[in-house]
Amino acid sequence: MNKIAKFFLYLLLTCSGLFVVTFTIYILNLDMKMTSMIEPFLLRHYDRIDRDQHL
């Protein structure tokens, strides 16, 4: 195989792998599950911030 064919083969395999990973994350709803796990830490952080509530 020449260099161009190898490059396109690696590109195809990389894109296919990324598609499989993102499709799995979408189907299993892993992004929202991770967000629900880190939500308490984010809420604690943002609740500690002083706010200027003057109008």
mmCIF file of the C-alpha atoms, coordinates in Angstrom:
data_MODEL
# 
_entry.id   MODEL 
# 
loop_
_atom_site.group_PDB 
_atom_site.id 
_atom_site.type_symbol 
_atom_site.label_atom_id 
_atom_site.label_alt_id 
_atom_site.label_comp_id 
_atom_site.label_asym_id 
_atom_site.label_entity_id 
_atom_site.label_seq_id 
_atom_site.pdbx_PDB_ins_code 
_atom_site.Cartn_x 
_atom_site.Cartn_y 
_atom_site.Cartn_z 
_atom_site.occupancy 
_atom_site.B_iso_or_equiv 
_atom_site.pdbx_formal_charge 
_atom_site.auth_seq_id 
_atom_site.auth_comp_id 
_atom_site.auth_asym_id 
_atom_site.auth_atom_id 
_atom_site.pdbx_PDB_model_num 
ATOM 1  C CA . MET A 1 1  ? 0.000   0.000  0.000  1.00 0.00 ? 1  MET A CA 1 
ATOM 2  C CA . ASN A 1 2  ? 1.202   3.464  -0.678 1.00 0.00 ? 2  ASN A CA 1 
ATOM 3  C CA . LYS A 1 3  ? 1.239   6.297  1.843  1.00 0.00 ? 3  LYS A CA 1 
ATOM 4  C CA . ILE A 1 4  ? -1.987  7.901  0.640  1.00 0.00 ? 4  ILE A CA 1 
ATOM 5  C CA . ALA A 1 5  ? -3.941  4.650  0.926  1.00 0.00 ? 5  ALA A CA 1 
ATOM 6  C CA . LYS A 1 6  ? -2.581  4.047  4.442  1.00 0.00 ? 6  LYS A CA 1 
ATOM 7  C CA . PHE A 1 7  ? -3.482  7.587  5.432  1.00 0.00 ? 7  PHE A CA 1 
ATOM 8  C CA . PHE A 1 8  ? -7.072  7.162  4.249  1.00 0.00 ? 8  PHE A CA 1 
ATOM 9  C CA . LEU A 1 9  ? -7.300  3.757  5.948  1.00 0.00 ? 9  LEU A CA 1 
ATOM 10 C CA . TYR A 1 10 ? -6.141  5.248  9.262  1.00 0.00 ? 10 TYR A CA 1 
ATOM 11 C CA . LEU A 1 11 ? -8.512  8.180  8.771  1.00 0.00 ? 11 LEU A CA 1 
ATOM 12 C CA . LEU A 1 12 ? -11.421 5.821  8.114  1.00 0.00 ? 12 LEU A CA 1 
ATOM 13 C CA . LEU A 1 13 ? -10.586 3.686  11.152 1.00 0.00 ? 13 LEU A CA 1 
ATOM 14 C CA . THR A 1 14 ? -10.223 6.739  13.377 1.00 0.00 ? 14 THR A CA 1 
ATOM 15 C CA . CYS A 1 15 ? -13.529 8.220  12.251 1.00 0.00 ? 15 CYS A CA 1 
ATOM 16 C CA . SER A 1 16 ? -15.269 4.858  12.649 1.00 0.00 ? 16 SER A CA 1 
ATOM 17 C CA . GLY A 1 17 ? -13.875 4.460  16.163 1.00 0.00 ? 17 GLY A CA 1 
ATOM 18 C CA . LEU A 1 18 ? -14.971 7.955  17.165 1.00 0.00 ? 18 LEU A CA 1 
ATOM 19 C CA . PHE A 1 19 ? -18.429 7.290  15.742 1.00 0.00 ? 19 PHE A CA 1 
ATOM 20 C CA . VAL A 1 20 ? -18.780 4.062  17.744 1.00 0.00 ? 20 VAL A CA 1 
ATOM 21 C CA . VAL A 1 21 ? -17.686 5.798  20.957 1.00 0.00 ? 21 VAL A CA 1 
ATOM 22 C CA . THR A 1 22 ? -20.028 8.785  20.538 1.00 0.00 ? 22 THR A CA 1 
ATOM 23 C CA . PHE A 1 23 ? -22.917 6.544  19.457 1.00 0.00 ? 23 PHE A CA 1 
ATOM 24 C CA . THR A 1 24 ? -22.449 4.401  22.579 1.00 0.00 ? 24 THR A CA 1 
ATOM 25 C CA . ILE A 1 25 ? -22.421 7.516  24.773 1.00 0.00 ? 25 ILE A CA 1 
ATOM 26 C CA . TYR A 1 26 ? -25.623 8.723  23.080 1.00 0.00 ? 26 TYR A CA 1 
ATOM 27 C CA . ILE A 1 27 ? -27.495 5.407  23.275 1.00 0.00 ? 27 ILE A CA 1 
ATOM 28 C CA . LEU A 1 28 ? -26.615 4.727  26.917 1.00 0.00 ? 28 LEU A CA 1 
ATOM 29 C CA . ASN A 1 29 ? -27.225 8.373  27.937 1.00 0.00 ? 29 ASN A CA 1 
ATOM 30 C CA . LEU A 1 30 ? -23.811 8.453  29.603 1.00 0.00 ? 30 LEU A CA 1 
ATOM 31 C CA . ASP A 1 31 ? -23.410 12.211 29.298 1.00 0.00 ? 31 ASP A CA 1 
ATOM 32 C CA . MET A 1 32 ? -26.428 12.924 31.500 1.00 0.00 ? 32 MET A CA 1 
ATOM 33 C CA . LYS A 1 33 ? -25.436 10.197 33.952 1.00 0.00 ? 33 LYS A CA 1 
ATOM 34 C CA . MET A 1 34 ? -22.019 11.805 34.349 1.00 0.00 ? 34 MET A CA 1 
ATOM 35 C CA . THR A 1 35 ? -23.616 15.239 34.712 1.00 0.00 ? 35 THR A CA 1 
ATOM 36 C CA . SER A 1 36 ? -25.900 13.991 37.466 1.00 0.00 ? 36 SER A CA 1 
ATOM 37 C CA . MET A 1 37 ? -22.848 12.595 39.286 1.00 0.00 ? 37 MET A CA 1 
ATOM 38 C CA . ILE A 1 38 ? -20.938 15.896 39.262 1.00 0.00 ? 38 ILE A CA 1 
ATOM 39 C CA . GLU A 1 39 ? -23.960 18.136 39.877 1.00 0.00 ? 39 GLU A CA 1 
ATOM 40 C CA . PRO A 1 40 ? -23.618 18.156 43.704 1.00 0.00 ? 40 PRO A CA 1 
ATOM 41 C CA . PHE A 1 41 ? -19.995 19.324 43.421 1.00 0.00 ? 41 PHE A CA 1 
ATOM 42 C CA . LEU A 1 42 ? -20.965 22.071 40.977 1.00 0.00 ? 42 LEU A CA 1 
ATOM 43 C CA . LEU A 1 43 ? -23.879 23.215 43.138 1.00 0.00 ? 43 LEU A CA 1 
ATOM 44 C CA . ARG A 1 44 ? -21.680 23.361 46.221 1.00 0.00 ? 44 ARG A CA 1 
ATOM 45 C CA . HIS A 1 45 ? -19.098 25.413 44.325 1.00 0.00 ? 45 HIS A CA 1 
ATOM 46 C CA . TYR A 1 46 ? -21.565 27.903 42.862 1.00 0.00 ? 46 TYR A CA 1 
ATOM 47 C CA . ASP A 1 47 ? -23.534 28.263 46.101 1.00 0.00 ? 47 ASP A CA 1 
ATOM 48 C CA . ARG A 1 48 ? -20.362 29.540 47.811 1.00 0.00 ? 48 ARG A CA 1 
ATOM 49 C CA . ILE A 1 49 ? -19.860 32.396 45.349 1.00 0.00 ? 49 ILE A CA 1 
ATOM 50 C CA . ASP A 1 50 ? -20.788 35.824 46.699 1.00 0.00 ? 50 ASP A CA 1 
ATOM 51 C CA . ARG A 1 51 ? -23.335 37.616 44.580 1.00 0.00 ? 51 ARG A CA 1 
ATOM 52 C CA . ASP A 1 52 ? -24.145 41.285 44.248 1.00 0.00 ? 52 ASP A CA 1 
ATOM 53 C CA . GLN A 1 53 ? -27.927 41.359 44.231 1.00 0.00 ? 53 GLN A CA 1 
ATOM 54 C CA . HIS A 1 54 ? -28.419 45.121 44.182 1.00 0.00 ? 54 HIS A CA 1 
ATOM 55 C CA . LEU A 1 55 ? -30.550 46.494 41.413 1.00 0.00 ? 55 LEU A CA 1 
# 
